[in-house]
């Protein structure tokens, strides 16, 4: 009799990557090769799916215990015994827990802290009662390089602001921390941020969007985190805007390795600093919330945009939407000085045909452009862009003077188009059908 054919073990291991945990659990019992291949799995996701209800009671702990090379674990939903799983993960490098509101989360995190001491990356999102567990992780897993805590934890209840601030302060023990993302926590932990900045000079990315930042924490980051490459923050409401501006001036002057900066309505003095000190900058996002009043961001003006034109020659993406006081006087010159731009968002500003002419003349590499609700742009301005920017892939032109004739220009001159929006324009259904026929890949993007 001939031998039974079998797949190579690495092929079986690769197949496991595309299976939900219950199916992987079943496949491991098919043959010896499948069992051996299962042991080599490096990444596993566990969720509270209904697919799990017919499995043995402790199946999750069983399979995790068999995964001797497990490096990445994602737990989503209401797991009853996270601590039991944590005891079997000594090789774990990356841990993500999402949407867990059970009281056992704290004990689970403390157990991970005791057993997964080589952890490098931690992400906690939409969970509750994890402050003490976070303190334990930051105290014991001192090799952690990336921390992400997000999505309105305080809104879910069960949090003690004092304990959570203490947990944040314990993050200062992570001497190799490179990435810090804290989003929508809604509490003030200024002292913690100052401590982290002072003791973690290796920080390369800091994301504090929707957080209650202060001038003191910004100044600490600027003074100590000289390797910073990405910084994102939102101007908090009910704060001294002048002090925050001074803090951001420190960031834009001292952190000269910045490659990405996100800050709504960054004021003119900071743009001057960027032009003078941040020559590595590739992404700059100044877009303000659509719901915010534009006059709340008058500290960012055409003068600041004009100053920015004198530097930051490596810029590839620039976003400056929802600022109605920004117009041609600053933007046209800025565009002429940045021919390598690939993405440009100018929606709901007062730019007009002069800016569009600059775009058409200069930005031959442009792939993404938003002129949404730019009412000062005429059909001539749109034609200048569409005719000359032949590398364009995504166009957002809703609320402009776009017409059926200009659709024909798009079809002729933009062969790489993948998305276009023309709502609230004079473009008719016949032209939409022509677009769909010319660019089958558009689909829903129309």
N, C-alpha and C positions, 0 to 999 in steps of 0.2 A: 504493500500500500504506500502511496506517496505521502510526503509530509504535508501537514496542513499549512497553508500560506498564512503569513502574519505580517502586519505593518511594522515598520521600524519604530522603536520606542519613542524617538524624538517626534515622529509624526503623530503618534497617539497623544503625547504630551501637548503638542501644538493644538490638537483637536479640542482638548479640554478647555482651552481659552475661550471657546465659543459656546460653552454649555453653561446653563444655570446650575447652581450647586446641587440641587436634587438629581439632575440628570447625570452630572459628573459622579455623584455618589453611587448611582445605579450602574454606570459604565465600569466603574472600578472593579465590580464583581463579575464581569463577563469572562475574564481570563487572567492568567498570571501576568502577561505583558501589560494589560490595562492597569493592574494593581501596581506594578512597578512604575509605570509611566505616571500614575496618579501621584506617587510620592515625590515626583520631580516638579510638581506644579509650584510656581512662584507667586501667583496672584489668585486671590479668591474673593468673591463677593457673596455676602449673606444678606438676604432681605426677608421681611416677614410676609412673603408671598403665600397665597393659598396653596401653591404647589408643594408646600412643606408639611401639610397637615397629616398626611398618611405615613410619614417617615418615623423611624424609631425615635423615642423620646430624646435621647442624647446623641443623635446622629451628628450634630454640628461639632460637638467636642470630639467625637470619634474621628471624623475626617480631618479636622485641624491637627489632631495628635499624629496622624499619619503623614502629614505634609512636612517633611523634615527640612525642606528648602523654602518654606513660605516666607516671602519678603513683603508682600503687599496684601493687606486685609481691609475690606470695606464692609461695614456693618450698617445696614439700613433698616430702620423701623424698630419695632418693639421686641427686642430679644430678651427673653426672661433670665438668662444666665450668662451675661457677658464675662463675668469673672471666670466661669468655668472654661470658656474659650481662651481667655487670656493666659491661663496657666500653661497652655500648650503651644505658645508662640515665642520661643526664645530666639528664633532667627529673624523675627519681624523687623523690618526697616521702615515701612510706611503704614500708617494707621489712619483710617477715615471712618467716622461715626456720624450718621445723618439721621435726624428725625427720631431720636430715642428720648422718650419722656418718662421712662420707668425709674423708680427710685433706686434700682440697682446699678445705675450708670456710675455713680461715684465709686462703689466698691470694684466695679469692673475696671475703671481707669487706674485705681490704686493697684490692682492686680497686674495690669499691663506694666505699670511702673516698676513692679518688683521683678517681672520675668522678661520683659522686652527692653532690656537696658541699652541695647544698641540701636534703638529707634532713631531714625533720621528725619522723618516727616510726620506731622500730626495735623489732622483737619477735623474740627468739630463744628457741625452745622445743625441748627434747629434742634438742639438738645436742651435738657433741663437738669438741674441739680448736678452740675459737673465741676463746680468751683474747687472743692476739696480734692477731687481727682486730678484736676489740672495742676494744682500745687504739687501733688505727689509726683506726677509725671515730670514736671520741670525740675524737681529736686533730684530725682533718681536717673532720669534719662538725659544726661547732660550732653550727649552727642547730637541732640536734635538740631537740625539746620533750618527747618521750615515749619512755621506755625500759622495755621489759618483758623480763625474762630469767627463765625459769622451768622447772619440772618436772624436778627431780632431775638436773641436768646432771652433778654429781659422781658420781652412782651409775653413770653410763655409762662411767666411766673416761676416761683420756686427758687429765686436767686436772692442772695444776700449781697447787696452792693459792696459792703465792706470786705466780705470774704472773696468776692470776685476780684476786687482791686488788689487784695493780697496775693491771689493766684497770679494776676498779671505781674506783680512785683517779683514773684519767684522766677519769672521768665528770665530775669537778669542773670540767673545762674547758667544760662545756655551760652557758653563762651564762643561757640561756633555758629551762632544763629546768623543766617544769611537772608531769610525771607520772613517777614512779619506782615500778616494780613489780619486786620481786625475790622469787622464791618457790622454796622447796625446793632451795636451793643447798647448804646443809649445811656451810658454812665460816664462820669468823669474819672479817669484814672491817670491824671497828669503825672503824679509822682512816679507811678510805675513806668511810664514812657521815658521819663528822665533817667531812671535807673537803668532801663534796658539800653538806652542810647549810650550811657556812660560805660557800660560793661560789655557791650556787644559791638565793637568797632568793625566787625566783619560784615555787618548788615549791608546787603546789596539791594534789597527791595523792601519798601515800607508802603503799605496800603492802609490808609486810615479813613477811607470814604465813609461819610455819614457818621463820623465820630466827633466827640466833643473835645477837639484838640485845643491847646492853648499856646500862647507865644513861648512859654518856658520850654515846653516839650519840643517845639520846632527848633528853638535855638540849641537845645541839647543835641538833637539829631544833626544839625548843621556843624556843630563843634566837634563831634566825636565820630560821626559815620562818614568818613572821607571816601569810602569805597562805594557809596550809595549810587546805584545806577537807575533805579525806578522809584519814584515817589508819587503817591496819589493821595489826595485829601479833598475835603469839602469844607468850604467856609461855614462854620457853625452859626446858627441863629443865636441871638441874645448874647453875643460876646463883643468885646472891644475890637472892632474891625481894624482899628489903627495898630493895635498890638499884634494881631494876626499878620497884618501886612509886613510889619517889621520882622516877624518870625520867618515869613516866606522870603524876605530879602536875604536873610542869613542863609537859607537853604539854597537859593539861586546863586549866591556868591561863593559859598564855601564848598558845595558839593559839585565840583567841576567835572566829575565823571558821569554825570547824569546822562542817560540815554532816553528815558521816558519820564515825562512830567504831566500829571493830571491835576488841575486845580481850576475850578470854575471862576472865570472872571479875574484871573491873576492880574494884579495892578501893574501900571506902566513901569515903576521903578524895578520891579522884578524882571520884566522883559528886557530892560536895559542890562541888568546883571546877566541874564541868559546870553545875550548877544556878546557880552564881553568875556564871560568865564566858561560857558558850557558848550564847547565846540564839538562835543560828541553827541549832542542831542539829536535823536532821530524821530521821536514822537512827542508832540506837544498838543494837549487837549485843554482848551479854555472854554469849551461849551458850557453854557449856563442852563439850568433846568428850565424846561418850557413853561412851567408854572410860575417861575420867578419873574418879578418885575425887572425889565432891562435896566431901569434907572438905578437899581440897587448895585449895579456893577459898572458905574461910570468911571471908576478908577482905572478901568481898561479902556483905552481910547485908540484912535488912529495914530496918535503920537507914539504910543507904545509899540504898535504894529510896525510903524516906520523904523523905530529904533531896532526892533528885532531883525529887520532886513539887513542890518550891518553885521550879522553873525549867524551862528548855527547853520552852517552851510550843508551839514549832513542830514537836515530834516527830510523825512520821507512822508510823514503824516502830520497834518495840521487841522485841528478842529476848533472852530470859533463860531458856533451857531447860537442863535437866540439872543444876539446882541444887536439891537436895532440901531444903535449909534455908531456902529462900525461900518465904514463905507469905502469908497474908492481911494481916498487920499492916502490911506495907509496901506491898504491891501494890494493895490496894483503894483506899487514899488516892491513890496515884500515878495510877491510872486515872481517878479523879474529876477530877483536875487536868489531864488531857490528853484532852479530848474530840475532838481532831482525829486521833487514832490511826486508821490504816487497816490496819495489820498488827501482830499481837500473837502472839508465840511464847512459851508458858508450859509447854511439854511437860516432863513428868518433874520438876515442882516440887511443893511442898506447898500450893499455893493451893487454896481450897475454895469453898464456896457464896457467901461474902461477896465474893470477887473476881468471881465470875460475876454476882452481883447488880449490882456496880459496872459491869461490862461491859455488861450489859443496859440499865442506866439511862443510861449516859453515851456509849457509843461507837456513835452512830448512823451513822457513816461507815465502820465496820469492814468490811473486805473479806476479810481473811485472819486466821484464828484457829487456833492449835494448843493443844489441851489434852491431847495425847497422854500417856497414863500418869499423869494427874493423879488419883490414887486417892482424894484427899480430896473431890473434886467428886461430889456426888450427882445423882440425876435431877432434883431441883428446881433445882439450879444450872444443869444443861444446858438445862432448859426455859426458864429466865430468859434465857439467851443466845440460844437459837434463836427464841424468841418475839419478842424485841425488836430483834435485829440483822438487820433485813430486807435490808440491802445486802450481806450476806455472800456471797462467791463461792467461798471455799475453806475447808473445815472439816476439821481433822485430829483425830479423836476416838477413835482406836484405844486400847484399854486403859482405857477409861472405863466408866461405868455406863449407856452408851447402850442403848436398848431399841427394840423394834418400835413402841411407841406414840410414842416421840420421833421416829422416822422420819416418822410421819404429820405431826407438828408441823413438821418440816423441809420437807416437801412443801407444806404450807399457807403457811408464813411466809417461805421463802427462795427467791423466784422467780428469782434471778440465779445460783443455785448452779452451779458448773462442776466442782468436785472435792470429794469427801468420802471419808474413810477411817474405817472402823468395824471393823477387824480386832480380834480378841480382845475382842469385846463380846458382848452377848446378842442382837444383831440377827441375824435368821434370813434364809434364802434368799428367802422370800416378800417380805420387806421390801426386800431388795436389788433384786428384780425391779421392785417398785413405784417405787423410786428411779430405776431405769434407764428405766422408762416415763415418769416425770414429767420427767426431765431427760435427753433423748437425747444431749446433748453430753457427759455424764459419761464414757461408754465405759469405757476402762481405769482411769479415775480412781476407780472404785469399789473 
